[in-house]
């Protein structure tokens, strides 16, 4: 990175020019962004900091200085851990029993996805106030392209992002980290450098040197398995990839080799695509104890089908392919799918298709996880159309809409299907 006395930049709190002093000459803030391209680069990655945990701390001030883990159950996994818990070694996707051992004093909270989704929509709306070129990656992160917005906002893209981060903190009560760079890969890399409440800038010219000494798993999309395969071929650091030719990497790893050759040098030509859509909508749960009996599996499956149905309805989409996911007690995964004649967003139809698949798998095997998903997505206009011979679909649609209306008025436990009785509040399984 460029030395401070050579750098240009701005104050993250007052948005004034950054001078050579360690604090802003206008407001006294020490939070200065110093980089020659801080006012020139336009591609950003915005990532909410410890999203679920930060929301829970916002809503319960008594948790502010305590370690918080979002997850649940002895057999579940960590969804999110706050930064205090991360100091103890707790990480996302870690088994809950391990997280509790590392941080026994942590407050464990079950996820409230409806609340988190609403906060995510609030953050997304503020992003879209900056630019229409917003490409969501998940509920709590997105790429933005602010090209051509300076005249509209009367601020450079970098200063607009600093103002956006301040507004999110002030209006929504959570914090974000921003990476500003020449392309998407570098922007995502930069957003991880100074969490939480970070703001980092990474230019194209410095990218190769910056990346060189990092492990190959630092590259987005290179997980432990692929990392081990790369290491077997002698590629342990990104510098090793930089030293190889595109031809050699393509020969060894095909199209993925070409991608690695370019990303290792900080080259990424992908545009920010605001039309990016989800390929599927799914929900799953991990049981506290393994289950082999059909009835509790059915109850859990219906609860999950209702969750997927609600998300499809809120998004205004429907799907044609229903997928059942099971994980056995020895961690083997089973995935089965069925394609329907017509798209649906009804819980009953999702459940019926998944239930038929489930019946074929309940052979005495113990299961630790069950999930259901819907893919082959499209607009809901063609969903659940009935004809003269179909008397069931209109009744199902009317019933599910009425149940959703009652729940929105009187709470989640206001009404429930009979199949869910005996599974706890509204029949919801313990969430992973």
C-alpha positions in Angstrom: 0.0 0.0 0.0 1.1 3.6 -0.5 2.8 5.5 2.4 0.5 7.9 4.2 2.5 11.1 3.3 2.2 10.2 -0.5 -1.5 9.3 -0.4 -4.6 11.2 -1.4 -7.9 10.3 0.2 -10.7 11.4 2.5 -12.1 11.3 6.0 -14.7 8.5 6.5 -16.7 10.5 9.0 -16.7 14.0 7.6 -15.9 13.1 3.9 -13.4 16.0 3.7 -10.0 15.7 2.0 -7.4 13.8 4.0 -4.3 15.8 4.7 -0.9 14.5 6.0 -1.9 14.8 9.6 -3.1 11.6 11.4 -6.5 13.1 12.0 -9.0 14.9 9.8 -8.3 18.7 9.8 -12.1 19.4 9.6 -13.7 17.0 12.2 -10.7 15.5 14.0 -11.6 11.9 13.1 -8.7 9.4 12.8 -10.6 7.3 10.3 -8.9 8.4 7.1 -8.9 6.6 3.8 -5.5 7.2 2.2 -4.9 5.9 -1.3 -4.1 7.5 -4.6 -7.2 6.0 -6.2 -9.6 6.5 -3.3 -11.6 9.0 -5.3 -11.2 7.2 -8.7 -12.2 3.6 -8.3 -15.8 2.6 -8.7 -16.3 -1.1 -8.0 -17.2 -2.0 -4.4 -18.0 -5.0 -2.2 -20.1 -4.2 0.9 -20.3 -6.8 3.6 -22.3 -6.5 6.8 -20.2 -7.2 9.9 -21.2 -10.4 11.8 -24.7 -9.7 10.5 -27.0 -11.9 12.6 -25.1 -11.3 15.8 -24.9 -7.6 15.3 -28.6 -7.4 14.8 -29.2 -9.3 18.1 -26.8 -7.0 19.9 -28.6 -4.0 18.5 -31.9 -5.3 19.7 -30.6 -6.3 23.2 -28.0 -3.8 24.5 -27.2 -6.1 27.4 -25.4 -8.3 24.8 -23.1 -5.5 23.6 -19.9 -6.6 25.4 -20.7 -10.3 25.6 -19.8 -13.1 23.1 -22.8 -14.0 21.0 -23.2 -17.1 18.8 -26.2 -17.5 16.4 -27.0 -21.1 16.1 -28.6 -23.7 18.2 -28.9 -27.3 19.4 -26.1 -29.6 20.4 -25.9 -31.0 16.9 -26.3 -27.7 15.0 -23.7 -25.5 13.5 -22.8 -21.8 14.0 -24.6 -19.5 11.7 -22.7 -16.3 12.8 -20.4 -15.4 15.7 -19.7 -11.9 16.9 -16.2 -10.7 16.9 -15.8 -11.3 20.7 -16.6 -15.0 20.1 -14.3 -15.1 17.1 -11.4 -14.1 19.3 -12.0 -17.4 21.1 -11.8 -19.3 17.8 -15.5 -19.6 17.1 -16.2 -19.6 13.3 -19.2 -19.8 11.0 -20.2 -23.4 10.1 -18.4 -24.8 13.2 -20.3 -27.5 15.1 -22.1 -26.0 18.1 -20.5 -28.5 20.5 -17.1 -27.3 19.5 -18.1 -23.6 19.6 -19.5 -24.1 23.1 -16.3 -25.7 24.2 -14.2 -22.8 22.9 -16.4 -20.1 24.3 -18.6 -21.6 27.1 -19.6 -18.1 28.3 -21.2 -17.2 25.0 -24.9 -16.3 24.7 -26.4 -18.7 22.1 -29.4 -17.4 20.1 -31.4 -19.3 17.6 -31.6 -17.6 14.2 -34.6 -15.3 13.4 -34.4 -15.3 9.6 -37.5 -13.1 9.1 -35.9 -10.3 11.2 -32.6 -10.7 9.5 -34.2 -10.6 6.0 -36.0 -7.4 6.9 -32.7 -5.7 7.9 -31.1 -7.1 4.8 -33.8 -5.4 2.7 -33.2 -2.1 4.5 -29.5 -2.2 3.7 -30.2 -3.2 0.1 -32.5 -0.2 -0.3 -29.7 2.1 0.8 -27.3 0.5 -1.7 -29.8 1.0 -4.5 -30.0 4.7 -3.5 -26.4 4.9 -4.5 -26.6 3.0 -7.8 -28.9 0.7 -9.7 -25.9 -1.6 -10.3 -26.2 -3.7 -7.2 -25.5 -7.5 -7.4 -26.5 -9.3 -4.2 -24.4 -12.2 -3.1 -26.4 -13.1 0.0 -28.6 -11.5 2.6 -25.8 -9.4 3.9 -23.3 -8.6 1.1 -23.3 -7.3 -2.5 -21.2 -5.9 -5.2 -21.9 -2.3 -6.4 -20.7 -0.4 -9.5 -20.8 3.3 -8.9 -19.5 4.3 -12.4 -21.1 7.6 -13.5 -22.7 8.4 -10.2 -20.4 11.3 -9.2 -22.5 14.0 -10.9 -25.7 12.7 -9.3 -24.3 12.5 -5.7 -21.8 15.3 -6.0 -19.3 13.0 -4.3 -16.8 10.5 -5.6 -17.8 6.9 -5.4 -15.5 6.3 -2.4 -16.9 9.2 -0.4 -20.5 8.1 -1.3 -19.6 4.7 0.2 -18.3 6.2 3.3 -21.4 8.2 3.7 -23.5 5.1 3.0 -21.7 3.2 5.8 -22.3 6.0 8.2 -26.0 6.1 7.3 -26.4 2.3 7.8 -24.8 2.6 11.2 -27.0 5.6 12.2 -30.3 4.5 10.7 -30.2 0.7 10.9 -27.9 0.2 13.8 -25.5 -2.2 12.3 -22.0 -1.8 10.7 -20.6 -2.7 7.3 -17.1 -3.1 5.8 -16.4 -1.7 2.4 -13.8 -2.8 -0.2 -13.2 -0.4 -3.1 -11.2 -1.6 -6.0 -10.7 -2.0 -9.7 -12.8 -5.2 -10.0 -15.1 -7.6 -8.1 -12.4 -10.0 -7.0 -10.2 -7.2 -5.6 -13.2 -5.4 -4.0 -14.2 -8.6 -2.1 -10.6 -9.1 -1.1 -10.4 -5.5 0.2 -13.6 -5.7 2.2 -12.0 -8.5 4.4 -8.9 -6.5 5.2 -10.1 -4.3 8.0 -13.2 -5.7 9.6 -15.3 -4.6 11.4 -16.3 -1.1 10.2 -13.5 -1.4 7.6 -12.9 0.6 4.5 -10.0 -0.6 2.3 -8.9 0.4 -1.2 -7.0 -2.0 -3.5 -5.7 -0.8 -6.9 -4.9 -2.9 -9.9 -1.2 -2.1 -10.1 -0.5 -3.2 -6.5 -2.7 -6.3 -6.7 -0.2 -8.9 -7.8 2.4 -7.9 -5.2 -0.4 -7.7 -2.5 -1.6 -11.2 -3.4 1.7 -13.0 -3.9 2.5 -14.2 -0.4 -1.0 -15.3 0.4 -2.1 -19.0 0.3 -4.0 -20.2 -2.8 -7.1 -20.7 -0.6 -7.2 -16.9 -0.3 -8.6 -16.8 -3.8 -12.4 -16.7 -3.8 -13.8 -20.1 -4.6 -10.7 -22.2 -3.7 -11.7 -24.3 -0.7 -9.7 -26.8 1.3 -10.2 -29.7 -1.2 -9.1 -27.7 -4.3 -6.4 -26.1 -2.2 -5.0 -29.6 -1.4 -5.1 -30.5 -5.1 -3.2 -27.3 -6.0 -0.6 -28.0 -3.3 -0.1 -31.5 -4.8 0.9 -29.8 -8.0 3.2 -27.4 -6.3 0.9 -24.4 -6.0 0.8 -23.3 -2.3 1.1 -19.6 -2.5 -0.5 -17.2 -5.0 3.0 -16.4 -6.2 3.3 -19.9 -7.4 0.2 -19.4 -9.6 1.6 -16.1 -10.8 4.8 -17.8 -11.9 2.9 -20.3 -14.0 1.6 -19.6 -17.5 -2.1 -19.6 -18.4 -1.4 -22.5 -20.7 0.1 -24.7 -18.0 -2.7 -23.9 -15.5 -5.4 -24.6 -18.2 -3.7 -27.9 -19.0 -3.7 -29.0 -15.4 -7.1 -27.6 -14.2 -9.1 -26.7 -17.4 -11.3 -23.6 -17.3 -10.7 -23.3 -13.6 -6.9 -23.0 -14.3 -7.6 -20.0 -16.6 -9.6 -18.4 -13.9 -6.9 -18.9 -11.3 -4.2 -17.5 -13.6 -6.1 -14.3 -13.9 -7.3 -13.9 -10.4 -3.8 -14.6 -9.1 -2.7 -11.4 -10.9 -5.8 -9.5 -9.7 -7.5 -9.6 -13.1 -11.3 -10.0 -13.1 -13.4 -8.9 -16.1 -16.8 -9.8 -14.6 -19.3 -6.9 -14.6 -21.6 -6.2 -11.7 -24.9 -7.8 -12.8 -27.9 -6.4 -11.0 -30.2 -9.0 -12.5 -28.4 -11.8 -10.6 -31.2 -14.1 -9.3 -31.3 -16.9 -6.8 -31.1 -20.4 -8.5 -33.0 -22.0 -5.7 -34.8 -21.4 -2.4 -34.2 -23.9 0.4 -34.3 -24.5 4.1 -32.8 -27.3 6.3 -32.4 -28.2 9.9 -30.0 -30.3 11.9 -31.5 -32.4 14.7 -30.3 -32.4 18.3 -30.4 -36.2 18.1 -30.5 -38.5 15.1 -33.9 -39.5 13.8 -35.1 -42.6 11.9 -38.8 -42.6 12.6 -41.0 -41.3 9.7 -43.4 -39.1 11.8 -40.9 -36.6 13.2 -39.2 -36.5 9.8 -42.6 -35.7 8.2 -43.3 -33.0 10.7 -39.9 -31.4 10.2 -40.2 -31.6 6.4 -43.6 -29.9 6.4 -42.3 -27.0 8.6 -39.4 -26.6 6.2 -41.8 -26.7 3.2 -43.8 -23.9 4.8 -40.6 -21.8 5.3 -39.6 -22.3 1.6 -43.2 -21.5 0.5 -43.2 -18.2 2.5 -39.9 -17.1 1.0 -41.1 -17.9 -2.5 -44.3 -15.9 -1.9 -42.4 -12.9 -0.5 -40.1 -12.9 -3.5 -42.9 -13.3 -6.0 -41.4 -16.4 -7.6 -42.3 -20.1 -7.9 -40.4 -23.2 -8.8 -40.9 -26.4 -10.7 -38.2 -28.8 -9.2 -38.4 -29.9 -5.5 -35.3 -31.4 -4.0 -35.1 -33.4 -0.7 -31.8 -33.3 1.2 -30.9 -35.8 3.9 -27.7 -36.4 5.8 -27.2 -39.7 7.6 -25.6 -40.2 11.0 -22.3 -41.0 9.3 -22.4 -37.7 7.5 -23.3 -39.1 4.1 -25.6 -36.9 2.0 -28.6 -38.1 0.0 -30.2 -35.7 -2.5 -33.3 -36.6 -4.4 -35.3 -34.4 -6.8 -38.7 -34.4 -8.5 -39.9 -32.0 -11.3 -43.5 -31.0 -11.2 -45.7 -30.5 -14.2 -46.4 -26.8 -13.2 -44.5 -24.4 -11.0 -45.6 -24.0 -7.4 -45.1 -21.9 -4.3 -47.6 -23.8 -2.1 -46.2 -25.5 1.0 -48.6 -28.5 0.5 -47.3 -29.2 -3.0 -43.7 -28.8 -2.0 -44.3 -31.1 0.9 -46.1 -33.7 -1.2 -43.3 -34.0 -3.7 -40.6 -34.1 -1.0 -42.6 -36.6 1.1 -42.8 -39.1 -1.8 -39.0 -38.9 -2.0 -38.7 -39.2 1.8 -40.8 -42.4 1.9 -38.2 -44.1 -0.3 -35.4 -43.2 2.0 -36.8 -44.1 5.4 -35.4 -47.6 5.6 -34.3 -47.5 9.3 -31.4 -45.2 8.6 -30.7 -42.6 11.2 -30.7 -39.0 9.9 -29.1 -36.0 11.4 -30.3 -33.4 8.9 -33.2 -32.9 6.6 -33.8 -30.1 4.1 -36.1 -29.2 1.1 -35.5 -26.8 -1.7 -37.2 -25.5 -4.9 -35.4 -24.7 -8.1 -36.1 -24.0 -11.8 -37.5 -20.7 -10.6 -39.6 -18.2 -12.5 -42.3 -15.6 -12.0 -45.3 -16.7 -9.8 -47.9 -15.7 -12.4 -48.0 -19.2 -13.8 -47.8 -20.9 -10.4 -50.5 -23.2 -9.0 -53.0 -22.7 -11.8 -56.1 -24.9 -11.4 -58.4 -26.3 -14.1 -61.9 -27.6 -14.0 -60.8 -31.0 -12.8 -58.6 -29.6 -10.1 -60.6 -28.7 -7.0 -57.7 -29.1 -4.5 -55.3 -26.3 -5.6 -57.7 -23.3 -5.1 -58.5 -24.6 -1.6 -54.9 -25.1 -0.8 -54.0 -21.6 -2.0 -56.9 -20.0 -0.1 -56.0 -21.9 3.1 -52.3 -21.0 3.0 -52.9 -17.4 2.3 -55.4 -17.2 5.2 -52.9 -18.8 7.5 -50.2 -16.4 6.4 -52.5 -13.5 7.0 -53.4 -14.7 10.5 -49.7 -15.2 11.4 -48.8 -11.7 10.2 -51.5 -10.2 12.4 -51.2 -12.4 15.5 -47.8 -13.9 15.4 -46.0 -17.0 14.3 -47.9 -19.3 16.7 -51.4 -18.1 15.8 -52.3 -21.0 13.6 -50.6 -24.3 12.6 -51.3 -27.4 10.5 -52.2 -30.5 12.4 -49.2 -32.4 11.2 -47.0 -29.9 13.1 -48.6 -30.5 16.5 -46.0 -31.8 19.0 -42.9 -30.3 17.4 -42.7 -27.1 19.5 -43.7 -23.6 18.8 -45.5 -23.6 15.5 -44.0 -26.9 14.8 -40.6 -25.4 13.9 -37.7 -27.7 14.4 -34.5 -26.5 16.1 -32.6 -24.6 13.5 -29.1 -25.3 12.4 
